[in-house]
Amino acid sequence: MTEILNLDTNKDDEQKKLLELAKKVKLDGLCDGMDITEVYARLDRLRKMREKDIVTVTIEHELEDVVEIFSRLNSRGTRVTEADIYLGVVAARNPKWVRDNFLPYLNDLSYSGFHIDPNLLFRSLTGLGEHTTRFKNISDKFWNPDAILPSWKKTKDAWKRLILRFQEYGILTNLIMPTQAALVTMLALIDKFNDDRQFSKSLYWFLQASRFSRYSGSGTTSLDEDLKDIYTSNTYSEAIEKLLKRFRHDDPIIPEDFLKDYSDTRFGRFLLYLLVYDNRAQDWDGTGQRLGFEGTTLLNDFQPQWHHIFPKEYLRGNVESYLIEYLANIAVIGQTINIRISNKAPLSYVSKYNITDNKFEQQFINKDFISIKFNEFEDWLKNRANILAEKSNDFLLNLNK
């Protein structure tokens, strides 16, 4: 935010900085359905905030009245969630717990690679403690110092175990996930059944819920439905079956899912990373290090980089521009090597960095790709998309066994 506000777009170099930031926002999947120009325009509107006058009004009311006033005023602009508002309410009722427990635990999660906002942590707490994420349904007594401790202990234990289970699949940060609301449901499954052996079924549900946008509408309503399904089930399998009935999940992954702009498909990038990690892929640098690792140690907060197998500058002007950005033209590698590969032709960077055939096969890339001609590129894309679709369906099937 500070960087945006300090930019002066009357200067060419700072205008370019804002454009680069718009491209990064787009790549992170935060503005699906918007092109770069629209993202840039919105960031520029944000930058112009520094030129606006701010009017302040001081009021003296009871705390709940202040929350209601604040909520109504903000309904005209960017909506502040109930959890954002109630963080202040809870802090007023139980300031010691918020200061000494809640906020420090957010830092603990961040250190583990999971940068969770207060809203989501609140939802996980009430979801496990009261089996609801709708704040108006939660008793005031729940927030009292003694009453909240058992639920807080369960919540921390569930988060710890969820992160450990995610690490087994190479999910080392929440920042690469297509959705985060579904984490509340994952935590509830852990809390209710205490059965880590069946975690793969939870991950299957998580991926399908992300794929079919389970929480794209009324997130609170959907979460409360899912919590009810879990806490009224007698077995893990029964709970998963109920959760899956809430949306279609039997549609197979198809090659066309990988013939999309990779910057517009957070789920596609996430799935590609899981496939590559599951295949024990090594980074393309000279160390032979497995992705997500440093030596034998998992890297907290590891965020994969998306490398164009056929670099953009190499293809530009020789193939249709939209083909270049297809997910089927993306490999998953580490940050350092991604910077050094840059825009070199395939044969050039393969030779220079001695990237072995085995490393390409780990990413489902035919080792002969360096001999592909420009007029063969589209067929090559379709072939890799077919392979990725087949591997994706196998991966999902194995999770749900």
N, C-alpha and C positions, 0 to 999 in steps of 0.2 A: 504493500500500500504506500509506504513512504517513498519507494522508488518511483512509483507512478506519479504521485503528487509533485515530485521534484522535477519531473520532465518538462521541458519547454519545447513544444512541437513546432515552434517557429524556427528552430534550429534543425538543420537536416540530420545531423548525427543523432540527436535525441528523438527525432521522429522515427528514425530507423530502429532505435532501441525499443520504442513502443510497438513497432511492427513485429520485431523479433519476439517480444513478450506475448503478443497476440498469437503468434505461431506456436509458442510453447503452451499457452493455455489450450489452444485447439488440439495439440498433440496429446495433452493430458486427459482429453476426453471430457472437459468441463463444459463444452458448448456444442454438444452434438446437434446437428441440424442447422448450424450457423456456419457461414463461410468466413474466411480470414478477414474480409472487409468489414463484416458486421461485428466480429469480435473486436477488431481495432476501434471501430466507432464507439462501441460501448466502453472500452477502456479509456478512450479519450474523454467520454462524458464523465467518467469517474475522475479523471485527472482534473477536470474543470471544477471539481468541488472546492478546490482551494480559492476559487474566485467568488464563491457564494458567501452571503452573510448568514450567520447562524443566530437564530432567535432562541433565547432561553426563557423559560417560565418556571418560577419556583412555586411549589404547592405544598400544603401541609395537610395530609390526610392519613388515615390508617393504612398500614402496609398493603392489605389486600385491595384497597381502593386505588392505591398508586399503581399496583400491577395491572388492574383493569384499565385505568386511564392510559397507561403506557401501551398496553396491547391494542387498544382502539386507535390511538394515534398512529401507531406503526402499521396498522392494517392498510393504510393508504400507500405505503411504500414497500420496501423489502420487509417481508413478514418476519417478525421475531417469534420463534417457537415458544410454546408453553414451557419447555424445559429451560430455555434461556432465561425466561422471566422468573421461573420458580427457583433457579439457582440463587437468585437474590433473596427470595422468600425463605428458602431453607437456610441460607447463610444467616438470616436474621433470627431464625428460631434455634438454630444449632450451629453457631459460628465456629465453635471449637472443632467440631467434626469436619466441617467444610475446609477449614484452614489446615488442620493437622492430618486429615485422612484423605478426603476427596481430591483436593487439588494436588497434593504430593503423589497420589496414586496415578493421576493422569501423566505425571512426569515419568513414573516408573514404567507405565505402558509405552510411552514414547521411547524410552531407552531400549525397550525390547523390540522396537521397530513398528509399534502400533500407535499411530498418532490419532488418538480417539478424541473427538470433541466432547465437551461436557454433556451435551444433549444425549449422545449415544450411551455414555456411561450412566447417566440418569435412567435411561430406558432399560438398560440391562439390570440395574439395581431394583427398579420397581417391577420389572418383568419377573425376576427370580423371587423377589420378596412378596409381592402382592399379586402376581400373575396378570398384570395389566400394565400397559404403557400410557394409559389415559390418565393424566394427572388429576382430573376432577374426581376420579373414582377412588383415589387414594386417601385414606384416613389421615387427618392431621397428626394423630398419635404416632403414625409410622415414622415421622421425622424426629421424634423425641430421642435424646441421646441413648437411652437404654434400649428402646424398641428397634432402632435401626441397626444395631450392631450385628445380630444374627444374619440378617439379610446381606449386610456389607461383607461379612466373612464369606458367605456362600458366593457372592459375586466375585470377589477377588480370587477365590479358589477356582471358580469356573473359568475366569479369564486366563489364569495361569495354565490350566490344563488345555484350554483351547489353543493357546499360542504354541504349546508343545506339540499338539497334534498337527497343527498347520505346518510346523517346521518339518515334519516327516515328509511332507509333499512339496517342500521348497517354498512355501508361502511365508515369507520372512518379514512382510510388512503389509499393512492394510492399504497402502497407497496404490497398489496395482490392482485392487479388487474392483469389479464392475459395480458392486453395491456393498454398502456397509450396514444397512438396516437389518439384513438377514443375520448378522452376527448375534443379535439378541436371541433369535430362534436357536442358533447353534449353541449358545450358552445355556439356554433352557434345557436342551436335550442332554447336555453334560450334567447339569444340575439334577435333573429328574432321574436319570437312569444310571449314571455313574458307571458307564460301560464303554471304555475306550476301544474295545475290540471291534465295535461296530461303527467307529467314526467314519469309515469310508462311505457308509450309507448317508451320513449327515453331509459329507462333502458332495456326494452326488446330488442331494437335494439342494445344497447351496449353489452349485453350478447351474442347475436347471432353474432355480428361482431367479438367479442373476440373468440367465439367458432370456427368460420370458418375462422379466420385469415385474416380479411378484409385488414389489412395493412401489410401483410407479404411480399408483393412484393415491388412495388414502392409506398412508403408511401405518398410521396408528390403528385403524380398523383391521388391516391385514395382520399386523403383529399380534393384536389381541385375539384374533381368530386362531392364529398359529399357537399362541401360548395356551389357549383352551384345549386345542387338539393334543398338545403334549401332556399337560397336567391332568387330563382325563383319560389318558391311555395307560394301559397296564404293562405294555411291553414296548421296547424300542421299535420293533418292526411295526407294531400297530400305530405308533406315533408317526413314523415316516410315511406309512401308507396314507394316513389321514392328511398329512401335509402335502403329499404329492397330488392328492385328489383336488386340491384347491386350484390347480392350473394344469394345462396340458404339458406333458413332459416326454411323451413317447416319440415325438418327431425326431428322426435322426439328423445328425449334422450332415450337411450336404456340401459338395465342393464350392457352391456359390457363396457359402459363408466365409470362404477364404479369398473370394474374388470381390473384395470390398476395400475401400480406402482404409488402411490400417489405423489412421488417426481417428476414424469415426466408429470404431468397434472395440470398446474397452473389453467386452466379453471375449471377442476373438483374440485379442492380444494376450489376455489372461490365460485362455485355454492353450494358445500356442506355447506360452512359457511353461505351463504345467506339463505339456507333452515333452518338451525339450528337457526339462528337469527330470522327469520320470525316466527319460532315456539316458540319464547320467551324462549329459553333454558337457564337454570341456569348453572352456573359453578359447577364443582364437588367438590369444597371445602365446608367447613362447614357453609359458610355465607348465602347460598341461593341466592347469588347475580346473577342477570341476566348478561349474557355475554355481554361485551362491556360497562358495566356501573360500576360506583362507587357510591353507593347510588342511587339517582335518576338522576345522572349526567352522560351524555355520556362521554366516555374516548376518547379524541383526540388521534389519533395515536394508537388505540388498534389493536394489531396484534394477531390473534388467534394462538393457538398452536395445533399441530396435534398429537393426542395421539392414539397409537395402542390399540384398545379395548382388543384384546388378545395380550399382550406384546410379543416382539420379542424373548426375552430369554426364555419365557415360551413355545413358539411354536417351537423354533429352534431344529431341529433334530427329530421332531415329525410330521411335515407336510412339504410339498414342500416349499422351501424357498421363491419362487416368490409369493406364496399366502399370505405370511405374510404382504407384502408391498401394497396389494391391497387397493384402496381407500375405499372399503366397510368395511375394518377393521379399519377405522379411525373415531375418535370422535373429536369434536372441543371443546377445553377447554382453561382455562386461564393458564398463564405461571407458576404461583407458584405451583398449584396442579399438573401440568404436571411433574415438577421436582420431586415432592414427590412420585408420583405414581411409577415412574421408571419402573422396570421390574417385578413387583409383579404379581402373578397369579390373574386372575379376581376375584375369590371368596375372595382372601386375601385382595385386595385393596378395593373391594366393602364393605366388613365388616369393615375394619379398618377406612375408611373415611365416613362410613355410607351414601353411595351414594344411594339415594332412587330410587324406580322403576320409579317414575315420571320423574326423571332426565334422565333415559335411554330412556323412551318413547319420551321425547322431542327431542332426537337425532335419533329417528326411530330405536331403538335397543330393541329387545324383552327382557323383564325382565328375561326370563329363560336362557339367554345366558351363565350364569355362570355354567350351567349343561351340556354344549356342550362338547362332547368328541372329541379327536383329529381326529378320522375318520369321524366325522360329521362336521368338521370345514368348508370344502369346500362348502358343501350344505348350511351351515349357511351364508357364504359369498354371495352366489348366491341369497339367499332369501332376504338379506338386500339390495343387488344391485337392485333387482326388486322393492323393496319398494322405494328406493331413486330415481330410474328412474321415477316411477309413481308420486312421490311428485314433482320432477323437472318439469315434463310436466305440472302439475297443476299450479305450480308457474309461469312458463312462460306464460301459457294461461291466468292467472289472470292479469299479467302485460300488456298483449296485448289486453285486452278487450276494 
